[in-house]
């Protein structure tokens, strides 16, 4: 498992967090949202990215923490 930080444009409400149960949601002061947590493998990561796209969200950054 690897730890990832994913930044999307805009603040997500609490209802959005339910779709990402294994990730923590932080609403940043710059107006963006940070989803962070452990991801099992690349398939799960791409699933998360696909869900964000399907929600119409703008992906700003995906970062794997070492």
C-alpha positions as CSV (number, residue, x, y, z in Angstrom):
1,X,0.0,0.0,0.0
2,X,1.2,3.5,-0.8
3,X,0.1,6.8,0.7
4,X,-1.3,9.4,-1.8
5,X,-2.4,13.0,-1.7
6,X,-4.9,14.1,-4.3
7,X,-5.8,17.7,-4.8
8,X,-9.0,18.7,-6.6
9,X,-10.3,22.2,-7.5
10,X,-13.0,23.5,-5.1
11,X,-14.3,22.5,-1.7
12,X,-16.0,19.2,-1.5
13,X,-18.9,18.8,0.9
14,X,-19.2,16.0,3.4
15,X,-21.4,14.0,1.0
16,X,-18.4,13.6,-1.4
17,X,-16.3,12.1,1.3
18,X,-18.7,9.1,1.5
19,X,-17.4,8.0,-2.0
20,X,-13.9,7.9,-0.7
21,X,-14.2,6.0,2.5
22,X,-10.5,5.2,2.9
23,X,-9.3,8.7,2.2
24,X,-9.3,11.7,4.6
25,X,-10.8,15.0,3.3
26,X,-9.3,18.4,4.1
27,X,-10.7,21.6,2.8
28,X,-7.7,23.8,2.1
29,X,-7.6,27.6,2.7
30,X,-6.8,28.1,-1.0
31,X,-10.3,26.8,-2.0
32,X,-9.1,23.3,-3.0
33,X,-9.8,20.0,-1.4
34,X,-7.1,17.5,-0.4
35,X,-7.9,13.8,-0.3
36,X,-5.2,11.7,1.3
37,X,-4.7,8.2,2.5
38,X,-3.4,4.7,1.7
39,X,-4.3,3.2,-1.6
40,X,-4.0,-0.6,-2.2
41,X,-2.6,-0.6,-5.7
42,X,-2.6,1.2,-9.1
43,X,-6.0,-0.2,-10.0
44,X,-7.6,1.4,-6.9
45,X,-5.8,4.7,-7.6
46,X,-7.1,4.8,-11.1
47,X,-10.6,4.0,-9.8
48,X,-10.4,7.0,-7.5
49,X,-9.3,9.2,-10.3
50,X,-12.1,7.9,-12.5
51,X,-14.6,8.7,-9.8
52,X,-13.3,12.2,-9.5
53,X,-13.6,12.7,-13.3
54,X,-17.1,11.2,-13.3
55,X,-18.1,13.8,-10.7
56,X,-16.9,16.6,-13.0
57,X,-14.1,17.6,-10.6
58,X,-10.9,19.1,-11.8
59,X,-7.8,17.1,-10.8
60,X,-4.9,19.4,-9.9
61,X,-2.3,17.1,-8.4
62,X,-1.7,13.4,-7.5
63,X,1.3,12.9,-5.3
64,X,2.7,9.7,-3.9
65,X,4.4,10.2,-0.5
66,X,7.6,8.3,0.0
